[in-house]
Amino acid sequence: MTRVDEFDAFYSATQRVTLVTTYAKCGDRDVARDATIEAYRHAWAQWARVSAADPAAFVRAEAWKGTALIRSTHPLRRKRPHDTDRALLKQLDDLDQPSRRLISLMTIADVDLDEAALEVGVGDEEALELASRGFSRIEEGLGASLDEVVERMRALAVVTAGMDLPTAPEVRRSASRGARRNTVLAVVAALVLTLFGGAFVAQGDAMERQSALPDREKIGAESRDIVLDSHNIGTDDLLSASEVAHLRPDTTWKVDATDTDPKNATPYATCPTSRFADPDPLKVFVRAFSNERGGRVAQALEVSRSQAASEAAFDRLVSFYAGCQHPRTRLVDAYRVERPFGDFDILRLQSYRSPARFITVGLAQSGSLTSTLVHEAPGTERTDVREFARVLNESISRVCADSGGDCTERFTVTSALPPPVGKYPEFLDVVDLPPVKTVDSVWSASAPIEVGEQNPTATLCDDASFTGKSVVQAQARVFAIPEAPVLPEQFALTQTVGRFTDDRAAKAFYDRIRKKVDRCPDSDLPAKIDETKKIRGEGFTGMSWRIGLEIGKNKVVYYRMGIVRRGKDVTQVLFPPAGKFAISGGEFRAVLKRAGERLAYAPQ
């Protein structure tokens, strides 16, 4: 095994454990990530010596020390919402350094006490005493048993699980670049000291005064967004086939074409209705890739004439995909790629048209530049969103470097709400609805209408009425496929959205409907209730049922109905009997979950 293979295997096997162990030390996952990456860079720079001893202990120790050198550990920095177990982190922070390190090594890194003692630099007896005293303090502080403490320590891995780490080759390359840069800086510094030594006395005083600035000011100075200088952007900033290959490394990719013609109007991807979002761009760059398995990638850069025009173009880009009108295409999910200098959006869609294609779209905007990366893969297998985010970040980093921006390799992928769509963002949209058998037509939606006594989503079991003093407003919307004559006349999905005076009134309404449906089979109605499922998501909760009603001897028709509450807003969704065109329980619950997500956009 070569030294490169040896390091790469070591990095792959240990990087995640090192990251979590470091996070337990500093309580800040971004700081832990930076310190972990720097530790592996140091390891590669000294690999001949490090690999001969205990490389895992080396990187843990380097990362542990590195957290103290990163400025954003200052207590004035903004707390990240992802750092969830603050109580445990506080207890760890209250311990002395050796105890905290011993406990982290023994629980997260699964290191024996004697090995942990050696790594920390204490004797076995002292290590036993420190670990016992540390565990006891945490147990007392949390009111938890030892087993619970260990479980919570190991659960810290959940907090860092979504964080992206560079590949081993990227770590090796950055370590080599750093070594070359340090050599150059040392030579330059020696020349400067020789020629201008006296001038540094006064400058040193100024630097001391600068270092005395409040940490809040220095931290704030690091949080600005990049604003790109478009004049230096060219085709060299587009991705290569080898970089795109990370999206599907088991096949060969090639560049099909590179286009810089702003008058070309042909869309380069499935959902957009025009090629460019800016109707009058200053410069455009589009590169198309393909592989022998039918996969396609398109990268586009649009340089607008002003930042305002670029921001408007970005909004149109998002609407192209978030409200995709392509037949049999559904929005699957959305993600946010968080970066220190400008975030990205990722949307994933499924086209069920033959042949089926899974579509992943990355969108970014900064200054006068908007950037789009689209990957269309044949079939229904979902793409790896983190690998896509890595390629997307690479596409932006190249543009950033050539345009004078603050560039970064650091990013974190998190789930996000789907972007708001159309005039009624609190309602479902056609892009949220599943395909219906082989019907190759687009869903259509009516405008919302006010709901009175006659609630179109009510069934005989719940008889839900969005009326009364606690109801502020209630509207209903109908979704159908009018261009499909094969569908039965009653085929439609109906949604009601109601706003109540407060959370308590909305919960009371939700609970009342739920109880009515559950009691329905015991009433005089010839009803059957099955497929009862809970619906959960961030900020909302709901229930889904299949309701069967007897309409004749041995003849039952089945409805699907669900209700979701988010704060003081409640939505009810009904899908009537449709025979062989009925949607499945899983599809209906996915629609209900999306309805709960859409409620986040209800007017306040």
C-alpha positions in Angstrom: 0.0 0.0 0.0 1.4 3.4 -1.0 1.6 6.2 1.6 -1.2 8.0 -0.3 -3.5 4.9 -0.1 -2.5 4.5 3.6 -3.4 8.0 4.5 -6.7 8.0 2.5 -7.8 4.7 4.2 -6.9 6.2 7.6 -8.8 9.4 6.9 -11.9 7.6 5.6 -12.0 5.3 8.7 -11.4 7.9 11.4 -12.7 11.4 10.2 -16.2 11.2 11.6 -15.2 10.0 15.1 -12.5 12.7 15.2 -15.1 15.3 14.3 -17.5 14.2 17.0 -14.8 14.0 19.7 -13.7 17.5 18.8 -17.3 18.8 18.9 -17.6 17.4 22.4 -14.7 19.5 23.4 -15.7 22.9 22.0 -19.5 22.6 21.6 -19.5 24.3 18.2 -19.7 22.0 15.2 -18.3 24.5 12.7 -15.2 25.1 14.8 -14.9 21.3 15.3 -15.0 20.8 11.5 -12.3 23.4 10.9 -10.1 22.0 13.6 -10.6 18.4 12.4 -9.7 19.2 8.8 -6.6 21.2 9.9 -5.5 18.2 12.1 -5.6 15.8 9.1 -3.7 18.4 7.1 -1.0 18.4 9.7 -1.0 14.6 9.8 -0.4 14.4 6.0 2.4 17.0 6.2 4.2 14.7 8.7 2.8 11.4 7.6 6.1 9.4 7.6 6.5 10.2 11.3 2.8 10.2 12.3 2.0 6.9 10.6 4.8 5.1 12.5 3.2 5.9 15.8 -0.6 6.3 16.6 -2.1 8.5 13.9 -5.6 8.5 15.4 -4.3 9.8 18.7 -2.3 12.4 16.8 -5.2 13.9 14.8 -7.4 13.9 17.9 -4.8 15.8 19.9 -4.2 18.2 17.0 -7.9 18.8 16.6 -8.4 19.3 20.3 -5.6 21.9 20.4 -6.9 23.5 17.2 -10.3 24.5 18.7 -8.5 27.0 20.9 -7.0 28.7 18.0 -10.2 29.4 16.0 -11.7 32.8 16.8 -15.3 31.9 16.4 -15.2 29.9 19.7 -15.6 33.3 21.4 -18.7 33.3 23.6 -20.1 36.3 21.8 -20.5 34.4 18.5 -24.0 33.4 17.4 -25.1 30.1 18.7 -26.0 27.6 15.9 -29.4 26.1 16.2 -28.0 22.6 15.3 -26.1 22.3 18.6 -29.0 20.6 20.3 -27.8 19.0 23.5 -26.8 22.3 25.1 -27.3 20.8 28.7 -24.7 18.1 28.1 -22.3 20.5 26.4 -22.5 22.8 29.3 -21.7 20.0 31.8 -18.7 19.0 29.6 -17.6 22.7 29.5 -17.7 22.9 33.3 -15.2 20.0 33.6 -11.4 20.4 33.6 -9.7 19.7 30.3 -8.2 16.3 31.2 -11.6 14.9 32.5 -13.5 16.2 29.5 -11.0 14.7 27.1 -10.9 11.4 28.9 -14.7 11.1 28.8 -14.9 12.0 25.2 -12.3 9.5 24.2 -13.8 6.7 26.2 -17.4 7.2 25.0 -17.2 8.6 21.5 -13.9 7.3 20.3 -14.3 4.0 22.2 -10.8 4.1 23.6 -9.8 2.0 26.6 -9.0 3.9 29.8 -5.3 3.1 29.7 -5.0 4.2 26.1 -7.0 7.4 26.9 -4.7 8.1 29.8 -1.6 7.8 27.6 -3.1 10.1 25.0 -4.1 12.7 27.7 -0.8 12.4 29.4 -1.8 11.2 32.9 -1.2 8.0 34.8 -3.7 5.2 35.0 -4.8 5.9 38.6 -5.2 9.6 38.0 -7.2 8.9 34.8 -9.5 6.6 36.7 -10.1 9.2 39.3 -10.6 12.0 36.8 -13.0 10.0 34.6 -15.0 8.8 37.7 -15.3 12.3 39.1 -16.2 13.7 35.7 -18.9 11.2 35.0 -20.4 11.8 38.5 -20.6 15.5 37.9 -22.3 15.1 34.6 -24.7 12.5 36.0 -25.6 14.9 38.9 -25.8 17.9 36.6 -28.2 16.2 34.1 -30.1 14.1 36.6 -29.2 11.1 34.4 -27.7 7.6 34.9 -24.3 6.7 33.7 -25.8 4.7 30.8 -27.9 7.7 29.7 -24.8 10.0 29.9 -22.8 7.6 27.6 -25.8 7.3 25.2 -26.1 11.1 25.0 -22.4 11.5 24.5 -22.5 9.1 21.5 -25.7 10.8 20.2 -23.6 14.0 19.6 -22.7 12.3 16.4 -26.2 13.2 15.1 -25.4 16.9 15.4 -22.4 16.5 13.1 -23.8 13.8 10.8 -25.0 16.3 8.1 -21.7 18.2 7.9 -19.7 17.8 4.8 -16.0 17.0 5.1 -13.5 17.3 2.2 -12.3 14.1 0.5 -8.9 12.7 1.4 -7.3 14.0 -1.9 -8.7 17.4 -1.1 -7.1 17.3 2.4 -3.8 16.2 0.9 -3.8 18.9 -1.8 -4.7 21.7 0.7 -1.9 20.5 3.0 0.6 20.6 0.2 -0.6 24.1 -0.9 -0.3 25.3 2.7 3.3 24.0 3.0 4.3 25.8 -0.2 2.6 29.0 0.9 4.3 28.9 4.3 7.7 28.6 2.6 7.0 31.6 0.4 5.7 33.6 3.3 8.8 32.8 5.3 11.1 34.0 2.5 9.1 37.2 2.0 9.0 37.9 5.7 12.8 37.6 5.9 13.3 40.1 3.1 10.8 42.5 4.6 12.4 42.4 8.0 15.8 43.1 6.4 14.7 46.0 4.3 12.0 47.6 6.4 12.6 46.5 9.9 12.2 49.9 11.4 8.8 50.4 9.9 7.4 47.4 11.7 7.8 49.1 15.1 5.1 51.6 14.4 3.0 49.0 12.5 3.3 46.6 15.5 1.7 49.3 17.7 -1.2 49.6 15.3 -1.6 45.8 15.2 -1.8 45.8 19.0 -4.5 48.4 18.9 -6.4 46.4 16.2 -6.2 43.2 18.3 -7.8 45.1 21.2 -11.0 45.6 19.1 -14.0 43.8 20.6 -14.4 40.3 19.4 -17.9 41.0 18.3 -16.6 43.5 15.7 -14.1 41.1 14.3 -16.6 38.2 14.2 -19.1 40.4 12.4 -16.4 41.3 9.8 -16.2 37.7 8.8 -19.9 37.2 8.2 -20.3 39.4 5.0 -21.6 37.8 1.9 -19.4 37.6 -1.2 -20.1 40.1 -4.0 -18.5 38.9 -7.2 -16.7 40.9 -9.8 -18.1 39.6 -13.0 -15.5 40.9 -15.4 -13.1 38.1 -14.7 -15.6 35.3 -15.1 -15.2 33.1 -18.2 -15.6 29.6 -19.6 -12.5 28.5 -17.6 -14.7 28.9 -14.5 -17.1 26.1 -15.6 -16.8 22.6 -14.3 -14.9 19.9 -16.1 -16.1 16.4 -17.0 -13.9 14.9 -14.3 -15.5 17.2 -11.6 -19.0 16.4 -12.8 -18.1 12.7 -12.6 -18.3 12.8 -8.8 -22.1 12.8 -9.2 -22.0 9.4 -10.8 -18.4 8.0 -10.7 -19.4 4.5 -12.1 -19.8 5.9 -15.6 -17.9 8.1 -18.1 -18.8 11.7 -18.5 -18.1 14.0 -21.4 -18.7 17.7 -22.3 -21.3 17.9 -25.0 -21.3 21.7 -25.6 -20.3 25.1 -24.1 -22.5 28.0 -25.1 -22.1 31.7 -24.4 -24.9 33.1 -26.7 -27.4 35.1 -24.7 -29.8 35.0 -27.6 -30.2 31.2 -27.5 -33.7 30.7 -26.1 -33.8 26.9 -25.8 -34.1 25.7 -22.2 -31.2 23.5 -21.0 -33.2 21.6 -18.4 -36.7 20.1 -17.9 -38.6 22.6 -15.8 -37.6 26.2 -17.0 -39.8 27.8 -19.6 -36.9 29.9 -20.9 -33.2 29.3 -21.2 -32.2 32.3 -18.9 -33.9 33.8 -16.0 -32.5 37.3 -16.7 -34.2 38.6 -19.9 -31.2 40.9 -20.6 -28.0 39.4 -19.2 -24.6 40.9 -19.6 -22.9 37.5 -20.1 -24.0 33.9 -20.0 -22.2 30.6 -19.8 -23.9 27.2 -20.3 -22.0 23.8 -20.4 -23.8 20.5 -21.0 -22.5 17.1 -20.0 -23.7 13.6 -20.5 -22.8 10.0 -19.8 -23.5 6.7 -21.6 -26.2 5.7 -19.1 -28.4 8.6 -20.1 -27.4 11.0 -17.3 -27.3 14.7 -18.0 -25.8 17.7 -16.3 -26.1 21.4 -17.2 -24.2 24.2 -15.5 -25.2 27.8 -16.2 -23.8 31.1 -15.1 -25.8 34.3 -15.7 -24.1 37.7 -15.2 -26.7 40.5 -14.8 -26.2 44.2 -15.4 -26.9 45.0 -11.7 -27.3 43.2 -8.4 -31.1 44.0 -8.4 -31.5 42.3 -11.8 -29.5 39.3 -10.6 -31.7 39.0 -7.5 -34.8 39.1 -9.6 -33.3 36.5 -12.0 -32.6 34.2 -9.0 -36.2 34.5 -7.8 -37.4 33.4 -11.3 -34.9 30.5 -11.3 -36.3 29.3 -8.1 -39.8 29.6 -9.3 -39.0 27.6 -12.5 -38.2 24.5 -10.4 -40.1 25.1 -7.1 -43.3 25.5 -9.2 -42.4 23.1 -12.1 -45.3 22.8 -14.5 -43.9 19.8 -16.4 -46.4 16.9 -16.7 -46.0 14.1 -14.1 -43.2 16.0 -12.2 -43.3 16.3 -8.4 -41.1 18.3 -6.0 -39.6 15.7 -3.7 -37.7 17.8 -1.1 -35.5 20.9 -0.5 -32.2 21.5 1.2 -30.2 24.5 2.3 -26.4 24.5 1.9 -25.1 26.7 4.6 -21.7 28.4 4.0 -19.9 31.3 5.8 -20.1 33.5 2.7 -23.5 32.9 1.0 -25.8 29.9 1.1 -27.1 27.7 -1.7 -30.5 26.1 -2.3 -31.0 22.5 -3.6 -34.3 21.2 -4.9 -35.0 17.5 -5.8 -37.8 16.6 -8.2 -39.0 13.4 -9.8 -40.3 13.3 -13.4 -42.5 10.2 -13.9 -42.7 10.7 -17.6 -41.2 7.8 -19.6 -38.3 7.5 -19.2 -38.5 8.6 -15.6 -35.8 11.0 -14.5 -34.7 12.2 -11.0 -33.8 15.9 -11.1 -31.5 17.7 -8.7 -31.0 21.4 -8.9 -28.6 23.7 -7.1 -29.1 27.5 -7.1 -26.9 30.3 -5.9 -26.8 34.1 -6.2 -24.3 36.7 -5.2 -23.6 40.2 -6.5 -24.6 40.3 -10.2 -24.1 36.5 -10.7 -26.7 33.6 -10.5 -25.5 30.1 -10.8 -27.4 26.9 -11.6 -26.4 23.3 -11.6 -28.9 20.6 -12.8 -28.3 16.9 -12.7 -30.9 14.7 -14.4 -30.4 11.0 -13.7 -32.5 8.2 -15.4 -34.9 6.3 -13.1 -36.3 7.0 -9.6 -33.2 6.5 -7.5 -32.6 9.5 -5.4 -29.2 11.2 -5.8 -26.8 11.8 -2.9 -27.6 15.3 -1.9 -24.2 15.8 0.0 -22.2 14.7 -3.0 -24.2 17.1 -5.2 -23.6 19.9 -2.7 -19.9 19.2 -2.9 -19.9 19.6 -6.7 -22.1 22.6 -6.5 -19.7 24.2 -4.0 -16.8 23.4 -6.3 -18.6 25.2 -9.2 -19.1 28.3 -7.0 -15.6 28.2 -5.5 -14.0 28.4 -9.0 -16.1 31.4 -9.9 -15.4 33.0 -6.5 -11.6 32.6 -6.8 -11.6 34.3 -10.2 -13.9 37.2 -9.2 -12.3 38.3 -5.9 -14.8 36.8 -3.5 -14.2 35.2 -0.1 -14.2 31.5 -0.9 -14.6 28.5 1.3 -14.6 24.7 1.2 -16.8 24.6 4.3 -20.5 23.9 4.0 -23.3 22.1 5.8 -26.4 20.5 4.2 -29.7 20.8 6.1 -33.3 20.0 5.2 -35.4 23.0 4.3 -38.9 24.0 3.6 -39.9 23.9 -0.1 -39.8 27.5 -1.5 -43.2 29.3 -1.6 -45.0 29.0 -4.9 -47.5 31.3 -6.6 -50.1 33.6 -5.2 -51.3 31.2 -2.5 -48.1 29.8 -0.9 -50.0 28.5 2.2 -51.9 26.0 -0.1 -50.6 23.0 -1.9 -49.4 23.5 -5.5 -49.6 21.2 -8.5 -45.9 20.4 -8.1 -46.7 18.8 -4.7 -49.2 16.2 -6.2 -48.3 12.7 -7.3 -48.8 11.4 -10.8 -52.0 9.4 -11.5 -51.4 6.1 -13.2 -50.5 6.7 -16.8 -52.3 10.0 -17.2 -49.8 12.3 -18.9 -51.4 15.7 -18.1 -50.7 18.4 -15.6 -52.8 19.0 -12.5 -54.7 22.3 -12.4 -55.7 24.3 -9.4 -58.6 26.6 -8.8 -58.3 29.9 -7.0 -59.2 29.7 -3.3 -62.8 30.4 -2.3 -64.3 31.3 1.0 -65.7 28.4 3.0 -69.0 28.7 4.9 -71.2 26.0 6.4 -70.4 23.8 3.4 -66.9 22.6 3.8 -65.9 20.7 0.6 -63.3 18.6 2.5 -65.6 17.3 5.2 -66.7 13.7 5.2 -69.8 12.2 6.9 -67.5 10.9 9.7 -65.9 14.2 10.7 -68.5 16.8 9.4 -65.8 19.4 9.8 -67.1 23.0 9.7 -64.6 25.9 9.6 -67.1 28.3 11.2 -67.6 29.9 14.6 -66.1 32.7 16.7 -62.6 31.1 16.8 -62.3 30.9 13.0 -60.7 34.0 11.5 -60.8 32.8 7.9 -61.3 29.6 5.9 -60.7 29.0 2.2 -60.8 25.9 0.0 -59.0 25.0 -3.2 -59.7 22.2 -5.7 -57.1 20.3 -7.8 -58.0 18.3 -10.8 -56.7 17.1 -14.2 -59.4 18.4 -16.6 -57.4 17.3 -19.8 -57.7 13.7 -18.8 -61.2 12.4 -19.9 -60.3 8.8 -18.7 -60.7 10.0 -15.1 -64.0 9.7 -13.3 -66.1 12.9 -12.9 -65.6 13.1 -9.2 -61.8 12.8 -9.5 -60.3 15.8 -7.6 -58.2 16.6 -4.5 -59.7 19.3 -2.3 -57.9 21.3 0.4 -59.3 23.7 3.0 -57.0 26.0 5.0 -58.4 27.7 8.1 -56.9 30.3 10.4 -58.0 30.3 14.1 -57.7 33.0 16.7 -54.9 31.3 18.5 -53.0 28.0 18.9 -55.4 26.7 21.5 -58.5 27.2 19.4 -56.8 25.5 16.4 -55.7 22.5 18.6 -59.2 22.2 20.0 -60.7 22.0 16.4 -58.0 19.5 15.4 -58.6 17.3 18.4 -62.4 17.4 17.8 -62.1 16.2 14.2 -59.7 13.4 15.2 -62.0 12.1 17.9 -65.0 12.2 15.6 -63.3 10.1 12.9 -62.0 7.6 15.5 -65.6 7.2 16.8 -67.2 7.0 13.4 -67.4 3.2 13.1 -69.3 3.1 16.4 -72.0 5.5 15.2 -75.0 4.7 13.1 -73.0 5.4 9.9 -72.0 2.2 7.9 -68.3 3.3 8.0 -65.0 1.5 8.2 -61.8 3.3 9.3 -58.4 1.9 8.5 -54.8 3.0 7.5 -54.8 5.5 10.4 -51.4 7.1 10.4 -49.7 10.1 12.2 -48.1 12.8 10.2 -45.2 14.7 11.7 -42.8 17.4 10.6 -40.9 20.3 12.0 -43.6 22.6 13.4 -46.7 20.6 12.6 -48.6 17.4 13.4 -51.5 15.6 11.7 -53.5 12.5 11.0 -54.4 10.5 7.9 -57.2 8.0 7.5 -58.8 5.9 4.8 -62.6 6.0 5.3 -64.8 3.3 3.8 -68.6 4.0 3.4 -71.1 1.3 2.4 -73.2 2.4 -0.5 -74.9 -0.9 -1.1 -74.8 -4.6 -0.3 -71.2 -5.7 -0.2 -70.2 -2.4 -1.9 -67.8 0.0 -0.1 -66.2 3.2 -1.5 -63.0 4.6 0.0 -62.1 8.2 0.7 -58.7 9.4 2.0 -58.9 12.3 4.4 -56.3 14.0 6.6 -55.9 17.0 8.8 -52.8 18.9 9.8 -52.2 21.7 12.4 -49.4 24.2 12.4 -49.7 26.8 15.2 -53.1 28.5 14.7 -53.5 27.2 11.1 -55.3 24.0 10.2 -55.6 22.3 6.8 -57.8 19.5 5.8 -57.3 17.4 2.6 -59.8 15.1 0.9 -59.3 12.7 -2.0 -62.6 11.0 -3.0 -63.2 7.5 -4.4 -61.5 7.2 -7.8 -61.4 3.4 -8.4 -58.3 2.3 -10.2 -57.1 5.9 -10.3 -57.0 6.2 -6.5 -53.7 7.4 -5.1 -51.9 5.2 -2.5 -51.8 5.8 1.2 -48.1 6.7 1.0 -48.7 9.2 -1.7 -51.6 10.8 0.2 -49.5 11.1 3.4 -46.7 12.7 1.4 -49.2 15.3 0.2 -50.4 15.8 3.7 -46.9 16.4 5.0 -46.3 18.9 2.2 -49.5 20.6 3.2 -48.1 21.0 6.7 -44.9 22.5 5.3 -46.8 24.9 3.1 -48.7 26.2 6.2 -45.5 27.9 7.2 -46.2 30.5 4.5 -49.7 31.4 5.8 -50.1 35.2 6.0 -49.4 36.3 9.6 
